Amino acid sequence: MTKGQLEAKISEAIIRFEKEYLGRGPLETKTYIIDDMVLVRLKGILTKAEQQIAQSASIHDGLRLIKRVRRELIETNKEYLYQTIKEITGRDVLSLHTDISTRTGERVIIFILTDSQ
């Protein structure tokens, strides 16, 4: 499989995960494989409720709440994500890093992979 095909398969898998486990898929997803890293950028991931919370008067509490809930959902399901990435790339995942921008509605997920296939 080419690098582009692997990246497309990972994007499809992450979209499926977001829909099945988090309740809503992103509007756009792009994956980049760089050496031992897989970088996934998701756009348009906030629900309408999260958008309202992000714009609320108690903005700092709302932003932290959105980030915490999204982080916990990923943490709870990270073994599923590890297995999914391994099935596609043939490499184990050493670690996962993620953050969400409540301002832009984007999320990045970075998987660090083992060196060998």
N, C-alpha and C positions, 0 to 999 in steps of 0.2 A: 504494500500500500504506500502511496506517495505521502509526503508530509502534508500536502493540502487535503488529501483524503482523510488522514488521521485527524487533522484540525477540524474538518467538517463533521466527522463522527463524534468528536468530543463536544462540539457545539450542540449537536442534536441531542446528545445524552444529557447535557446540562439543562437544555430547554425542557426536556422530558422530566428531569428531576424537579426543576422549579415548578412545573405545572402539577405534578403528582404529589410532591411533598410540601410545597409551600403555597399551593393554591392558585398560583398565577404565573404564567410564563413571561419572559422579557419580550420587548418589542423587537429587539435586535441583539444578536450574540455573535461575537467574533473570538476565535481562539488562535493563539500563537504558540508554537512549540519552539523554544529557544534553548538549545543544549539540553540541560537536565531540568528545565522548567516548562510548565504548561501555564500560560496566562490566558484566562478567560475574562472577557469584558462583556458585561450584560448592560444593555440600555433599556430604560423604560420599565423598571421592575417594581416601582412603588404602586401599591393599590390606591384606590381613591381615598380610603380611610387613612392610609399612611401619609398621603399628600396633604390631607387636612390637618393631621397631627403635626406634620413638619411646618405648616404655616400658622399654627396656633399661637396664642398669646404667650403661653409658657413654653416657648420654642426650645429652650435648652433641654428641658425635661422630656419633651416630645421627641427630639432628635436622638437623645440617649436611649429612650425606650425603643424606638424603631431599630436602632443599631443593635441593641441588646437582644431583642426578640429574634431578629434575623441571624445574629451570630449563634444564638442558642439552637435555632433550627438547623443550621449547618453543622454545628458541633454534634448534635444528637444523631445526625445522619452521615457523619463523615466516613464511617466504615463502608457504607454503601457507595459513596463517592470514590473512595480509595479503590474498591473492587471494580467499579465501572472504568476508571482510568487505567487500571492494570489490564483489564480485558481488552481495551482498545490499543494501548501502547505496548503491552507485554512487559512493562516495568512497574516495580513496586513504588508506591508513594511514600516518601519519607516524612513529608509534612504538608500542611495546607494552611494558607494564609488568606484572609478575606477582609474586605472593608466595603462599606456602602456610603455613597454620597447622597444625603437626603436633599441636597440642593439640586443636583442634576438627575437624580433617580438612577444612577449607575452603580453597579457593583463590579468589583474585580475579585477573582478567585485565582490564586496562584498555587499550583501543585509543584512540589519539589520531588523529583524522581530519583531513583537509584541510577547509577552510571551505566550499568550494563543491561542489555535486553535479555 
